[in-house]
Amino acid sequence: MASSTSSWTLEITSPVAAPRLFRAAVMDWHTLAPKLASHVVAGAHIVQSDAHVGSVRQFNFTSAMPFGFMKERLEILDADKFECKSTLVEGGGIGVAIETAASHIKVEPTADGGSLVKVDSTYKLLPGVEVKGEIAKAKESVTAIFKAAEAFLVANPDAYK
């Protein structure tokens, strides 16, 4: 049985302005995650480089996740366009259930001063692996990240300005 590439998309609306939400939930998530989502993220840090294109970030998870850690490489990081593309390079199911995985996140300003987060995730499963509830869990996790960042930014109006 050959593996195939699949994808899923997700849109999340937020009352928080795009620049602030992008900086907090994407660019600086390795700093905020252990504070705002400590029930899921035990710790996070930059493994290689300095949080720019080509750098690798590692997130260590609690038992709430099905895997202990993941490392992602930032392929695109455009702070002016509020856009990020990352590739999973280790952990997170690589070699166990998935062969490759990538995410593309774009945070777009909305007319009301808030933002619309667009997430496009693609993955290639290993032969013989089937996806059951994982996509729903992945969407819930991504939504939780942005909603945690949103709650922090609403409660701290001067943060990430």
C-alpha positions as CSV (number, residue, x, y, z in Angstrom):
1,M,0.0,0.0,0.0
2,A,1.6,3.3,-1.1
3,S,1.5,6.3,1.1
4,S,-0.3,9.4,0.0
5,T,-0.1,13.1,0.7
6,S,-3.1,14.6,2.4
7,S,-3.9,18.0,3.9
8,W,-6.3,19.9,6.0
9,T,-7.2,23.5,6.4
10,L,-8.5,25.6,9.3
11,E,-9.6,29.2,9.8
12,I,-9.7,30.9,13.2
13,T,-11.1,34.4,13.8
14,S,-9.7,36.6,16.5
15,P,-10.5,40.1,17.8
16,V,-6.7,40.7,18.2
17,A,-4.9,42.6,15.5
18,A,-2.9,40.5,13.0
19,P,0.6,41.8,13.9
20,R,0.2,41.1,17.6
21,L,-1.3,37.7,17.2
22,F,1.3,36.6,14.7
23,R,4.2,37.8,16.9
24,A,2.8,36.0,20.0
25,A,1.3,32.8,18.5
26,V,3.9,32.2,15.8
27,M,7.1,34.1,16.1
28,D,7.4,33.9,19.9
29,W,5.3,30.7,20.6
30,H,8.4,28.9,21.8
31,T,8.6,31.4,24.7
32,L,4.9,31.7,25.4
33,A,3.8,28.1,25.0
34,P,5.3,26.8,28.3
35,K,3.6,29.7,30.2
36,L,0.2,29.7,28.4
37,A,-0.2,26.0,27.6
38,S,1.8,24.3,30.3
39,H,-0.7,21.4,30.4
40,V,0.5,20.5,26.9
41,V,3.9,22.1,26.4
42,A,6.4,21.3,29.1
43,G,9.2,23.4,27.5
44,A,10.3,24.9,24.2
45,H,13.5,26.4,22.8
46,I,15.4,27.2,19.7
47,V,17.7,24.4,18.8
48,Q,19.5,25.9,15.9
49,S,20.0,29.5,14.7
50,D,18.0,32.5,16.0
51,A,14.3,32.2,15.3
52,H,14.6,33.2,11.6
53,V,14.3,31.2,8.4
54,G,16.2,28.0,8.6
55,S,16.2,27.8,12.4
56,V,14.8,24.8,14.3
57,R,12.5,25.0,17.3
58,Q,11.9,22.1,19.7
59,F,8.7,21.8,21.7
60,N,8.6,19.2,24.6
61,F,5.2,17.9,25.5
62,T,3.5,16.6,28.5
63,S,1.6,13.3,28.6
64,A,-1.4,15.2,27.1
65,M,0.2,14.6,23.7
66,P,0.7,11.3,21.9
67,F,4.5,12.1,21.4
68,G,7.1,13.5,23.7
69,F,8.5,16.3,21.5
70,M,8.7,17.8,18.0
71,K,11.2,19.8,16.1
72,E,10.2,22.1,13.3
73,R,12.3,24.0,10.8
74,L,11.1,27.5,9.8
75,E,11.1,27.6,6.0
76,I,9.3,30.9,5.6
77,L,9.0,33.6,8.3
78,D,7.7,36.9,7.0
79,A,6.8,39.3,9.9
80,D,5.5,41.9,7.5
81,K,3.1,39.6,5.7
82,F,2.3,37.6,8.9
83,E,3.2,34.4,7.3
84,C,5.1,31.3,8.4
85,K,5.8,27.9,6.9
86,S,7.4,25.2,8.9
87,T,8.4,21.6,8.3
88,L,8.4,18.9,10.9
89,V,12.0,17.5,11.1
90,E,11.9,15.2,14.1
91,G,9.5,13.8,16.7
92,G,5.8,14.5,16.3
93,G,5.1,11.2,14.7
94,I,7.8,11.4,12.1
95,G,9.0,7.9,11.3
96,V,6.2,6.3,13.3
97,A,3.0,7.4,11.5
98,I,4.1,10.2,9.1
99,E,6.9,10.5,6.6
100,T,6.7,14.3,6.2
101,A,4.6,17.1,7.5
102,A,4.5,20.9,6.9
103,S,2.3,23.8,8.0
104,H,1.6,27.1,6.4
105,I,0.1,29.8,8.6
106,K,-1.0,33.2,7.5
107,V,-2.6,35.8,9.8
108,E,-4.7,38.3,7.8
109,P,-6.0,41.6,9.1
110,T,-9.8,42.0,9.1
111,A,-11.9,45.1,8.6
112,D,-12.9,45.2,12.3
113,G,-9.3,45.4,13.5
114,G,-9.1,41.7,14.3
115,S,-7.6,38.9,12.3
116,L,-8.3,35.7,10.4
117,V,-5.8,32.9,10.9
118,K,-5.5,30.5,7.9
119,V,-3.7,27.2,8.5
120,D,-2.9,24.7,5.8
121,S,-1.2,21.5,6.9
122,T,0.1,18.8,4.6
123,Y,1.4,15.5,5.5
124,K,2.5,12.2,4.0
125,L,1.6,9.1,6.0
126,L,3.9,6.1,6.2
127,P,2.6,3.1,4.2
128,G,-0.2,1.2,6.0
129,V,-1.0,4.1,8.4
130,E,-4.5,5.4,8.6
131,V,-5.7,8.7,10.0
132,K,-8.6,8.4,12.4
133,G,-9.2,11.2,14.9
134,E,-5.8,12.8,14.5
135,I,-6.9,15.6,12.1
136,A,-9.6,16.7,14.6
137,K,-7.1,16.6,17.4
138,A,-4.6,18.6,15.3
139,K,-7.2,21.3,14.5
140,E,-8.2,21.5,18.2
141,S,-4.5,21.9,19.2
142,V,-3.9,24.7,16.6
143,T,-7.1,26.4,17.7
144,A,-6.0,26.2,21.3
145,I,-2.6,27.7,20.5
146,F,-4.2,30.8,18.9
147,K,-6.9,31.1,21.5
148,A,-4.4,30.9,24.3
149,A,-2.3,33.6,22.7
150,E,-5.4,35.7,22.0
151,A,-6.5,35.5,25.7
152,F,-3.0,36.5,26.8
153,L,-3.0,39.5,24.4
154,V,-6.5,40.6,25.4
155,A,-5.5,40.5,29.1
156,N,-2.2,42.3,28.3
157,P,-3.0,45.0,25.8
158,D,0.6,46.4,25.8
159,A,2.2,43.0,25.0
160,Y,3.6,42.4,21.5
161,K,2.8,46.0,20.2
